[in-house]
Amino acid sequence: MELYQLRTFVAVAQQGHLTRAAEQLHLSQPAVTAQIKALEEEVGMPLFERSAGGISLSLAGQELLPRAQSILAAARQMLVHAGELKAQPAGQLRVGISLSPDLLRLGTWASVLCARFPLLNLRLHHGVTVDVLNQVRKKELDGGFFLGKNPYGNVNSLVLTRLSFVLAMPPGDGAMPHGKELGKLPWIGISQFSSLNRLTSELWRELNIAPRKMAECDHLDAMVELVMAGVGLSLVREDLARRLEGEGRLRIVPGVVRQAELLFVYAADREEDPMLERLLEALAVAWPESPPTGTV
């Protein structure tokens, strides 16, 4: 069964006359007759009743006509949708992610992107924030999330939010240390490829301390686990630290707060790239509080 046969069937049913249907379809009357005959043979029953006055639908034809019209309508809708897809960007989009998925609102922006632009093949690559920035700079990634200050002029930054970090220490009942006393306690070392390395180094210089590193880590969630397990002190995202302190799982050293910007970074020369524009549209949905002119 072919679409052109269904189109002919519908035209004859609407016109009630072979000749007028042929004129509408720009076919000869024998061609219309042959298509109707072939369709009747395929369905195994007559679709029309012929008389001297013309042609009319049989009971079977009346039953099948709405289905034929529905199939033709679906075919037209498919062509319209294909035209819409043709106008959309297509290809692979490589995005570097770091930090925790909930913090990045990963589910929201990825679902928006995939729903609106189904021809984009989203590839997520997890890495330390500095690695993500370098891979974007080298164009190994199309974009990515970075925590901290972007030092590269050939990389654009979209400011998503500003995060606060506090100094967390293992739970206990001892006196709360402060100042240089913090340098006598064990700390969790941070990989040089983590953005928290800069914040932590600045804090050590300000306190004039050089504490002993009990372990080195580049994953923020893992660092929180090490703090709660009693391994050492570390900077922890404030909202998370406050919740865990309320549960008695760690303590927050008062008066120590550091802030860092969460950025989405991408190569500056890709500003007009259609795929990147679609990604930024999805980010705007997930981060409505981010200023639309937040590139720096």
Helices and strands as residue ranges (DSSP letters): H 3-15, H 18-25, H 29-43, E 48-51, E 54-57, H 59-86, E 91-97, H 101-104, H 106-116, E 120-126, H 129-137, E 143-147, E 155-169, G 179-184, E 187-190, H 195-207, E 213-217, H 220-228, E 234-237, H 238-246, E 251-267, G 268-270, H 274-286
